[in-house]
């Protein structure tokens, strides 16, 4: 959304603080032996404490407060009492919510407990790439150039990018223009980032796949060629200089 007055910036800061804090607390709360449903209920209780509403539930009638994807799942994992988390699992939590008419979005992948399956290099690459991409964004920069940075850095790290999942505008709804802030460069896309707008920038870094495909449950996404995928996401305010990370309360880069 375009920020045109102080009250809009205040609203975006408030909801971004909520979703960032929820992601941080959920990541700290999770433990081996816990079901993803228990983790999701905890996240839902935090959102309710702040008076915020789950964005995926409100927008798409998603069966959970948050998306929790485990191991080979790329995104939109459905919380379940039957999905019990184990040592070394690769977990992604995506938290988005609405408060007072404003929406914000963030997510992060991490390894539960000891990294017995060597997922940490993929997690670290995704975090680093998101940081580098965000720091290159300012008003007037082409969206395609950020995609170029993400894909180039992924290749340097020995990984791939998922090409059919993307970052997006956010603010007055969960998904706004620009709709496709892709993880690779589309040379024909001449659209530029605009100063004083809020967007959710996210990386989808993969070990084997280039696209995500939907499972029969109608929600869960996995890689088309298997392997593992990490996602990290921040909602930012674009300026003339380095963007302001509105969801910094998630502690992703601490």
N, C-alpha and C positions, 0 to 999 in steps of 0.2 A: 504494500500500500504506500501511497505517497503521504508523507508526514507534512501537514500544512499548518499545524498549530501545536502548542505546548501540551495541551490535554491529550492529543493523540500520541505524542511521544511518551507521556506519563503512562497512558494505558498500555502501550506496547512494552514498556519497561516492567510494568507490574506483572503482566501475564508471562513475560519471558522469565522473570525471576521465579515465578511459580513452577513453570515446566522444567527449568534448569535445576531448581532445588529438588523437585520430585525425582528427576533422573539421578541426581547425586545420591539421594537417600535410598532409592531403590537399589542402586549399584552397591551401596554399603550394606544393605539389609540381606541381600541374597546369600544363601549358603548351600552347601552340598546336602542333598536329601529333601530340599524344599521343592514344592511343585510350582510351576509357572503361574498357576491360578492363585496360589497364596501370595506370590510376589506381586501379581497384578492387583489383588485386593488391597495390598499395602499401598501401592501407588494410588489406587482409587481413593483410599482414605485420606491421603495427603491432599489430593486435588479438592476433595470435598471440604477439608479443613479450611482451605483458602477460598472456598466458594466458587471454584472453577469447575467447568464441565469438560469431560473427555471429548476431544475433537473427533477422533475416529468413530466413537459411539454416536455422537450427535450428528455427524455429517453422513456417515455411511452405515449406521446401525451395526458397527463392528462388534463382535461378541467378546468385548473386554474393554477395560479402561485404557490399556496401553498395548502396544504390539511387542511381543517377546519372542524373538526368533533364536533357535538353538542349533548349533553345529551347521549342518548343510542348509538350513533355512536362511534365505537371504533377507526377507522382510515379511511383515504382516503376519507373523506367527501368532496363532490363537492361544491365549492362556488356557491351560487345562490342568485338572487335578491329576490326570494320568501322565503328565510330562514331568518326570522327577529329574532334577538337575544333579549332575555328577561331577566329580573332580576332573578338572581339565576341560570342561565344556566351553565352547565358544558361544557366548551369549550376546545378543543385541537387544537393547531396550530402546524403544522409540516412544517418546512422550510428547503429545501435543494437546493443547487445551484452549478453551475460550473463557474469558472473564470480562464482564462489562462491555461486551461487543468487540473485544480484541482477541486475536488468535496468535499463538506462537508454537514453534515446533523445534524439537531437538532430539538427538539420539546418539547412542554410543555403543560400541562393541568392546568386550573385555573377556579375559579368560577367568574362569571360576577356579580359585585355588591354585594349585601347582600346574604349570604349563607342560603337562605330560605328553601333549600331542603337537607341541611346537607351533601353536597358533600365534604366539606373541609377535613374531616378525610381521605378520599380516596386520595385526592390530596397530602396531607402532607405525607402519607405513601409512595406514589410513589416517591416523591422527596427524602425522607430519604433513601429509599431502593436503589435508583440509586446512591446516594452519597456513601453509604456503599459498594456497589458492585464495583464502580469505584476505591475506595481507596484500595480495595483488589487485584487489577490487577497489575501485573508486568510481565516482561519477565519470562517465564517458568511456570507460573501458569496455571493449567488446566482450559479450558473454562467451563467444566462441574461444577467446583467448584464455579464459579460465578453464574451459574444457581441455584446451591444449596443455596447460600446466598440469592438470590432474592426470591425464593420460601419460604424458611424458614422464612424470615423477613415478607413476605406477610401473612403467616399463623399466625405469632405472632400478627399481627395487625388485624386479623379477616377477611382477604381477600384471594383471590385466584390469580392465574396468568393465563394469556392467553398463551397456549402452542404452538400455531401454528403461532405466530408472534415473530420476533427475531431481535436482533442487528446483525451487519454485518461489514465486512471490507469496507473501503471507501477511496477514494484518486484519482486514475486515472479514476474511474467511480463511479456511485452511490452505486452499490453493488459489492463487491469483496470478495475474500476469507479472513477470514473465513465467510461463508455464514450464519451459524446458531448459533449465540450466544444467546441461548435459555434462557427463564426465569425459567427453572427448570433443574435439573441434569439428564443427560443421562450417566449412569455409564460406558457404553461401549465407550463413546467418550473420547479418550485419547489425543486429540489435545490440544496443549498448546499455550498460547499467546506468541508472539514473540517480543522481544525488537526492538525498532525503527520502529514499524509499527503503522499505524493509523486505528482505528476502531470506529464505532458508537455503543455505548452501550445504550440500551433503556429498560425501564421497561414497562410492560403492566399489570397493577394491576386491579383486577376485584372484584365486589361485589358478582356475582353469576356464571358467565360463565367461562369455561375452554378453549374454542376455539372461534375463530372469523369466521363468515360466511359472504359471499358476498351477497349484495342485488341485485335486478334485474337491477339496473343501471350499473352494471358491475364494480363498483369501491368501493362503501361504504361498510365498514365492521361493523358488530354488533356482540354482544355476542350470542352464540348458545343457552344460557339459559336466555337471557335477562339481566337486570341489567345495571350497569354502569362500564366503564373502563377508567382508566387514563393512559397516556403515558408521560414519560419524557425521553429525549435523549440528549446525549452529544457526540461530536466527540473528541477523545482523542489520544494522542501520548503515546504509551507504553514505559516505561523506566525500569531501574533496581530497581526503587523505586516507589513512588506514581506517577501515570500518570500525564501528562500535559493536562489540559482540554483546548482544542483549541477553543471551542465555549463558553468560559466563558463570553464573551460579552453579552450573553443573560441574565445575572444577575439572573439566576435561583435560586441560593442559597444565594443571597444577603438578 
